[in-house]
């Protein structure tokens, strides 16, 4: 699964075999979002449905204070049954990806 859609975490987490939590620092995430949005300022994302433009508004800044604790609470509720790999840095993400078998 991708994303933190809090309203559906209780539906998705029980069905997961493994949770890989890429928990990068908030300033890095914000910088990447702003850069991506700036890079695509002239064109819509091809993966979005027609009539659903991507938006970047001030509600996005609430993630560290609101959404992130909800994600961690939902994960903790499923913790004994669900293995969790938490990757808090780009280096750890790369190292973990290097352990996966190549296809």
SULTAFEN-V516641 format. One record per pair of residues at least 24 apart in sequence whose ideal C-beta (glycine too) atoms are under 10 Angstrom apart, sorted by sequence separation. I is the first residue (numbers start at 1). GAP is how many residues later the second one is. If there is no record, write none. Layout:
BEGIN
I,GAP ; I,GAP
END
This chain:
BEGIN
30,26 ; 34,26 ; 33,27 ; 30,30 ; 33,30 ; 29,31 ; 30,31 ; 30,33 ; 29,34 ; 30,34 ; 26,35 ; 29,35 ; 26,37 ; 27,37 ; 26,38 ; 25,39 ; 26,39 ; 26,42 ; 23,45 ; 23,48 ; 23,49 ; 21,50 ; 21,51 ; 19,52 ; 21,54 ; 19,55 ; 19,56 ; 13,58 ; 4,59 ; 16,59 ; 19,59 ; 6,60 ; 19,60 ; 6,61 ; 9,61 ; 13,61 ; 28,61 ; 5,62 ; 6,62 ; 9,62 ; 12,62 ; 13,62 ; 16,62 ; 28,62 ; 4,63 ; 6,63 ; 7,63 ; 14,63 ; 19,63 ; 20,63 ; 21,63 ; 22,63 ; 23,63 ; 24,63 ; 25,63 ; 4,64 ; 6,64 ; 9,64 ; 10,64 ; 13,64 ; 14,64 ; 18,64 ; 19,64 ; 20,64 ; 21,64 ; 22,64 ; 23,64 ; 24,64 ; 25,64 ; 6,65 ; 9,65 ; 13,65 ; 16,65 ; 17,65 ; 18,65 ; 19,65 ; 20,65 ; 21,65 ; 22,65 ; 23,65 ; 24,65 ; 25,65 ; 4,66 ; 5,66 ; 8,66 ; 9,66 ; 12,66 ; 13,66 ; 16,66 ; 17,66 ; 18,66 ; 19,66 ; 20,66 ; 21,66 ; 22,66 ; 23,66 ; 24,66 ; 4,67 ; 6,67 ; 10,67 ; 14,67 ; 15,67 ; 16,67 ; 18,67 ; 19,67 ; 20,67 ; 21,67 ; 22,67 ; 3,68 ; 6,68 ; 9,68 ; 10,68 ; 13,68 ; 14,68 ; 16,68 ; 22,68 ; 24,68 ; 9,69 ; 13,69 ; 23,69 ; 24,69 ; 4,70 ; 22,70 ; 23,70 ; 13,71 ; 22,71 ; 20,73 ; 22,74 ; 20,76 ; 20,77
END
